[in-house]
Amino acid sequence: MSRIAEPEKMENIKRATMEALIEHGYGGMAIESISKKAGVSPGYLYRYYKSKEELVQVLVDSTMDEIIDSFISDVDSSSSLYEAGYKTIHKLFMKANQEPLLAKFSAAVVMDIKIPSKDKADNFKSVLELAERCIQLGIKTGEINARITALEVLVVSFTIPFRYLSVSLAMNNYKQFTLEEVKRVAKMCINALK
């Protein structure tokens, strides 16, 4: 007979996992410290996850799916690359104002390519395809250099906003991002692609 997971304990595990990844990176995380921080035994955690990899993968996959889907929607609904970047960065920063832990976790996921993901190859493929769409839009509007590569768009799009968020929250855990910062970071991204 299988046991039913207790929602509060599962939420504590999720939160402890995010905190451990932020504090120690993927390589420095351990099931024992996650279970201790979550207030559950390692055995309880192992009932639902076979390994640290599986536990992290579940959170990473849902986070990456949300980031990619949001960016796709923003590119598809924008008339300029700046507008698409602004929309994406606005969502990211405003979410950080409401849920700093989730924002820090998202940044850690984006910045650490060693983190396991069930769909890592598919994620890279879809992100590179999205980068190609960004290039087409940016060339059409004259916002970017026509020789820019999809990899360069990927690096700029994911590094600048997420690093800005990470450093800002590391300096001030109670940081509230402003619309002016959204504009500046979106402009930094466009300028990096010229």
BELLIN-V719324 format. One record per residue. N is the residue number from 1. RES is the residue in three letters. D_LAST is the distance of its C-alpha to the last C-alpha in Angstrom with 2 decimals. Layout:
<<N & RES & D_LAST> <N & RES & D_LAST>>
//
This chain:
<<1 & MET & 60.21> <2 & SER & 56.57> <3 & ARG & 55.77> <4 & ILE & 53.75> <5 & ALA & 50.81> <6 & GLU & 51.14> <7 & PRO & 48.10> <8 & GLU & 48.12> <9 & LYS & 48.28> <10 & MET & 45.49> <11 & GLU & 43.27> <12 & ASN & 44.25> <13 & ILE & 43.30> <14 & LYS & 39.87> <15 & ARG & 39.28> <16 & ALA & 40.68> <17 & THR & 38.47> <18 & MET & 35.31> <19 & GLU & 36.54> <20 & ALA & 37.43> <21 & LEU & 34.06> <22 & ILE & 32.31> <23 & GLU & 34.89> <24 & HIS & 35.51> <25 & GLY & 32.81> <26 & TYR & 33.94> <27 & GLY & 35.89> <28 & GLY & 37.79> <29 & MET & 38.97> <30 & ALA & 42.58> <31 & ILE & 44.62> <32 & GLU & 47.30> <33 & SER & 45.11> <34 & ILE & 43.50> <35 & SER & 46.98> <36 & LYS & 48.33> <37 & LYS & 45.55> <38 & ALA & 46.07> <39 & GLY & 49.81> <40 & VAL & 50.78> <41 & SER & 52.35> <42 & PRO & 50.41> <43 & GLY & 52.80> <44 & TYR & 51.75> <45 & LEU & 48.11> <46 & TYR & 49.07> <47 & ARG & 50.93> <48 & TYR & 47.66> <49 & TYR & 45.21> <50 & LYS & 46.16> <51 & SER & 43.84> <52 & LYS & 41.09> <53 & GLU & 38.68> <54 & GLU & 39.93> <55 & LEU & 39.89> <56 & VAL & 36.27> <57 & GLN & 35.25> <58 & VAL & 36.64> <59 & LEU & 34.59> <60 & VAL & 31.38> <61 & ASP & 31.62> <62 & SER & 32.16> <63 & THR & 29.34> <64 & MET & 26.79> <65 & ASP & 28.11> <66 & GLU & 27.69> <67 & ILE & 24.07> <68 & ILE & 23.10> <69 & ASP & 25.22> <70 & SER & 23.79> <71 & PHE & 20.16> <72 & ILE & 21.31> <73 & SER & 23.17> <74 & ASP & 20.31> <75 & VAL & 17.96> <76 & ASP & 21.00> <77 & SER & 21.98> <78 & SER & 18.75> <79 & SER & 17.64> <80 & SER & 13.97> <81 & LEU & 11.68> <82 & TYR & 11.96> <83 & GLU & 15.69> <84 & ALA & 15.95> <85 & GLY & 14.38> <86 & TYR & 16.61> <87 & LYS & 19.60> <88 & THR & 19.29> <89 & ILE & 18.81> <90 & HIS & 21.58> <91 & LYS & 23.92> <92 & LEU & 23.29> <93 & PHE & 23.90> <94 & MET & 26.82> <95 & LYS & 28.39> <96 & ALA & 28.13> <97 & ASN & 30.06> <98 & GLN & 32.77> <99 & GLU & 32.82> <100 & PRO & 31.35> <101 & LEU & 32.98> <102 & LEU & 31.38> <103 & ALA & 27.92> <104 & LYS & 28.50> <105 & PHE & 29.78> <106 & SER & 26.79> <107 & ALA & 24.49> <108 & ALA & 26.91> <109 & VAL & 26.95> <110 & VAL & 23.20> <111 & MET & 22.97> <112 & ASP & 26.12> <113 & ILE & 25.91> <114 & LYS & 29.60> <115 & ILE & 30.82> <116 & PRO & 32.78> <117 & SER & 31.89> <118 & LYS & 34.07> <119 & ASP & 31.21> <120 & LYS & 28.63> <121 & ALA & 28.08> <122 & ASP & 27.89> <123 & ASN & 25.50> <124 & PHE & 23.06> <125 & LYS & 23.56> <126 & SER & 23.05> <127 & VAL & 19.94> <128 & LEU & 18.40> <129 & GLU & 19.60> <130 & LEU & 18.04> <131 & ALA & 14.65> <132 & GLU & 15.23> <133 & ARG & 16.05> <134 & CYS & 12.87> <135 & ILE & 10.99> <136 & GLN & 13.56> <137 & LEU & 13.23> <138 & GLY & 9.48> <139 & ILE & 10.08> <140 & LYS & 13.27> <141 & THR & 11.99> <142 & GLY & 9.17> <143 & GLU & 6.81> <144 & ILE & 4.43> <145 & ASN & 4.72> <146 & ALA & 8.50> <147 & ARG & 9.33> <148 & ILE & 8.07> <149 & THR & 11.49> <150 & ALA & 13.45> <151 & LEU & 14.41> <152 & GLU & 11.00> <153 & VAL & 10.61> <154 & LEU & 14.20> <155 & VAL & 13.92> <156 & VAL & 11.28> <157 & SER & 13.15> <158 & PHE & 16.46> <159 & THR & 16.20> <160 & ILE & 14.76> <161 & PRO & 16.99> <162 & PHE & 19.98> <163 & ARG & 19.99> <164 & TYR & 19.77> <165 & LEU & 22.64> <166 & SER & 24.63> <167 & VAL & 24.54> <168 & SER & 25.34> <169 & LEU & 28.26> <170 & ALA & 29.45> <171 & MET & 29.75> <172 & ASN & 31.39> <173 & ASN & 32.82> <174 & TYR & 33.57> <175 & LYS & 30.12> <176 & GLN & 29.41> <177 & PHE & 25.78> <178 & THR & 25.05> <179 & LEU & 23.06> <180 & GLU & 21.38> <181 & GLU & 20.17> <182 & VAL & 18.93> <183 & LYS & 16.83> <184 & ARG & 15.52> <185 & VAL & 14.68> <186 & ALA & 12.99> <187 & LYS & 10.83> <188 & MET & 10.22> <189 & CYS & 9.14> <190 & ILE & 6.65> <191 & ASN & 5.34> <192 & ALA & 5.68> <193 & LEU & 3.82> <194 & LYS & 0.00>>
//
